[in-house]
Amino acid sequence: MLRYAITPGLLPDGIPADALAGRSGELARQGIDFLLVREKRLADLELLGLMRKIREATADTGMKVLLAGRAALALAAGADGVHLGSRLAELATARRAFPQGLLSVSCHTVDEVSQASAAGADLLLFAPVFGKTVDGVEVVPGTGLGALQKACAVAGDGVRVFALGGVTAENAPVCITAGASGIAGIRLFFGVAPPVR
């Protein structure tokens, strides 16, 4: 089972950048396969500095580090790939800008999975499988394991689908049984919830 950790988006006024880089290094040494640096409130120069710290903390571990945002910035930051969020239309442009990089996108429907696969995505975050909660209250209902299974079935050869949204150590095995390549999460790996925006 592959594991895809996502930073909690708490910078600049949450946890310090050094602490985030340190935790990223710990996750890399624990064998986490992918790390998505998703700190949307940082300016480009701050992101580049954070990425330098994270790359140093995860060096020689095999973890692939992706940056959320633009392919050109991810390339400049020395990332292994870029996460485009739900911007499926940008996949072809991102591939041209970052030909060797991993392309990751978020999908919420089986149709989006089909589109993303056809457009050249490498990694798909399918969410929310078990729903999205804020302070213990479900704010977005889950799509369910049936939808995850369909999403995995329509994903192209070599496209990895990760279950995201309410995934825990306890329910992770059923995601793999449904066909997912792995699991993704914020709280699962960083122990904190993302801020409400």
N, C-alpha and C positions, 0 to 999 in steps of 0.2 A: 504494500500500500504506500503510495506516494503521499507526501505531506507538503502543503503549501501554506506558509504563514504570511499573514498580512499585518503590517504595522498598524497601531491603533489610531493614528491621525491626531495625536495629542500635541504635537509640536506647533508653534513655538512655546506655548505656555503650559504644557503638560510636563511629562517626564523629560529630563535633559537629554540632549543629543548623544552625549557620551554614554548615558545609561541605556539608551535605545540601541546604540552600536554594540555595547557590551552584551545585552540580551540577545541580539542578533548573532553574535559570536557563539554564545551558549547554544542557541538553537542549531547552528551549523554543526557544532561538535556533537550534538545529539542526533545528527543524521537527517535533519529536516532538508528536504530536496529543493524547495523554492522559497524565496522570500520576496514579497512584494512591498516595496517602500512606497507607502501611500500617505504621504504627508502633504496634503493639498494646500495647507495654509502657508507653506514656506515659499519664499521667493526663489527664483532659479539659482542664484549664487548660494543661498542657504542649503538648497537641495544638493548641489554639487559638493558642498562641504560635508554634509551628512553622508552622502554616498561614499565619499573618500574614507570616512571613519568606518562605515559598515564594510566596505571592501577590505580594509585592513583587518577588521575583526573577524572576517569570514574567509580570509585568504587560505588557500590550500586545503579547503574542507570539501570541495565538490558541490557546495550549495550554489544554485543559480539565483542571482539577485536581479530582480526586475524593478523598474521604476514606473510608477503611474504617471501618465501625462503624454508628452510628445516624444515621438521616436528620436528626433534630433537631440533632445535633451538627454534621453536615456543613453544614446550613443556617446555624447560628450562626457557623460558621467561614468563611462566604463561599465555600464550595466550589461547583463547578459540578455536582456530583453526589455520590452515595454508592455505595460498594461494599458489598454485603451478604454477601460470602463465598458460602457455599452455602445461606444461609437463604432459600430460595425462598418460603417461606410469608409472609415479611415484605414482599414486593414491594408488595402492595396498600396496606398501612399506610404504607410509605415513600412511595408515590406521593401519598397524601393529605397527608402531612406536608411533602412537597417536590415540589409539583406541576410546577414548571418544571425540576427537576433531572434530570440523567442518572441512570438506575438501572443499576448494573452488578452482575452476579453471576457466581459460578464454577459451571461445569457439568462433570460428569465422565462423563455418559452422554448418548446421544441423547434419551432420555426426559426427562432434566432440561432439555435445551435446549428441547424442545417445551413443557414446563410453564412455563419461564421466559418464553418468547416469549408464550405465552397470558396470562401474568400481568402483562405490561407492561414487561418488561426492555428496555433500550435497547442495552446492551453485554453480551456474554457472553464470559467467558474459558473456553475449552474446553481442559481439561488432564487429564493430561499427554500431549501428542501424541507426543513422542519419549522420554518417561520422565523420571523425576526422579532426579538423581544427587546424592550427598553424598560429597565427597572422591574423585570419580571412580568411585564404586561406585553402580550402579543400585539404588535403594531402592524405587522404584515403576515398574513397567513402563509403557511408553507404550501409548496406545490405538491409535495408528497413523493414517496418512493416510486410510484407508478410513472410520474412525469420524469423523474431522474432516469429510470430505466429506458423510457422512450428516447430521452435526450442522448443517452449513451449509445443507443442502437442507431441513431441517425448521424452521429459524429463520424467524420471521415477516418480512413485508415491513418494511424499515426497521430490523431488528434486526441489529446488527453482531457478527459472531463473530470472536474473536481466538484464534489458535493460541498456546498457552502450554505450557511444559514441554520443555526441551531444544532450544528454537528458537535457531538461530544465523543469522548473516548468510548462510551457505552454504545452509542448508535452508529459509530463509524463502520463496524463490520457489515451492517445491513446495506450501507451505501456501496460498499465494494461488491456485495452480492448482487446489487442492482446493476452493476456494470461500470461503476465509477473507477477511474484509475487511482483516485486518491481523495483526500479530504482537504478542505481549506478552512481557515478561520482566523479570527482576530483574538477573541477571548480564549479560545482553545490553546493558543500558543503564548499569548502575552498576558493573559490573566486579567485583562481590563476590557471594558466595553468601549467601543468608539464613541466619540461625542455625538450628541444629537444636533443636527444642523438643519 
